[in-house]
């Protein structure tokens, strides 16, 4: 009888050991898969942010070119030029590396706000968007 109790304790200990090993294996696999998914997610979001910032830079450079022509399409071209130059300046200050000490979301919000202000200064009431084209059909 005592031998069966001893065997049962041994089996319970072995079961606990197997359980702990499987739990450790599962944890390691979860970390590995999480790192892969995190890299993929980070790359996708990084591309989206880069696309958006590039869009704002392109729009700003286009408007700067248009505003320097005579007659200017803006009511106050000097103010509009200043706003679009500010957008360009903010974009050039935007980090290109993954520096954890920099709050890039706050900088991106500043770029978005300044881009909206710049577009209002030239009479555009559309919100700038890199994901949705302003015109669904373009004819050539």
N, C-alpha and C positions, 0 to 999 in steps of 0.2 A: 504494500500500500504506500509506504513511504517512498519507494522507488518510483511509483507512478507520479507522485507529487513532484519529485525531483525532476522527472522527465518533462512534466508539464511546465515547470518553471524554466527549464532549459529551452523548451519550445517557445514559450512566451518571450524569453530574452532574445532568441534567434529571430522571432517575428518582429520584435521591436527594432532589432539591428537591421533587418531587411527593410522595414518601413523607413527608418532613418536614412539608409543608403538611397532608397528610391526618392525620398523627399529631397535629399541633397542633389541627386542627379536631375530631378525636375527643376530645382532652383537654378542650377547651372545652365540648363537648357533654356529656361525662361529668360535669364540674363542675356544669353547669346542671341536669342530671337528678338528680344527687346532692343538690343543694340542695333541689329540689322534694320528693324522697323524704324527705329529712331533716326538712323542715318538716312534712310529712304525718305522719311517724312521731312527731315531737315533740308535735304537736297531739294525736294519739291517746293517747300515753302521759301527757301532761299531763291529759287528760280523765279517764283511768283513775285517776290519783293523786288528782285532785280529787274524784272519785266516792268513793274509798276514805276520804279524810279527812272528807268530808261525812257518810259513813255512821258513822264513829266519833263525830263530833260529835253526830249525831242520837241514837245509842244512849246516849251519855253524858248528854245533856240529858233523855232519857226516864228513865233510871235516877235522875238527880238529883231529878226530879220525884217518882218513886215512893218514893225513900228519905226524903223530907221528910214523907211521910204517916205516920200512926200506925195500926196497927203497921207497922213497917218490915219488908220481906221479907228483910233481911240480918241476920246474927248480930251484926255490929258495924257499925251504920249510920254511925257517925262516921268510921270508917276507909274504908268504901266511898265515902262522900261525898268524902273527901279525894282518893281515887284518881280518881274521875270528874272532880273539879275540876281535878286535875293533867292529865288527858287534854284537857280544854277549854283549859287554859292553854297546853299544848304546841301544840294546833291553832291557837290565835290567834297564836302565835309563828311558825307555819309560813309560809315565804315565798310571796307571791302573784305575785312577778315573777321573771324569770330572772336571778338574781344568781349569777355564777359563783364568787364567793368563799364562798358558803354551801353547805354539804354537806347538801342537802335529803334525800338518801337516809338519812343518819345520823339526821336529825330524824324522818323517816318511821318508821324502825325504833324510835325512842324512843316514838313515838305508839302503834305496834303493841304494843310490850311493855307500856306502861302500860295500854292498853285490855285486854289479856289479864289483867293483874293486877287491874284494876278488876272485870272480869267474874268472876274467881275469888272476889273479896271478897263478891260477892252470891250465890255458890253456883252460878254457871253454869260448866259444864265445856266449853262449846262455844267453839271459836276464832272470834273475830269475822271475818266475811268479807262484803265488799260485793258480791262476784261471785256467791255462792251463797246463795239464800234459806234461812233456817233451817227453813222448812216448805215442802214442795213443793206442797201443796194448802192453800189458804186458803178457809175457808167463811165466809159472812157471815150 
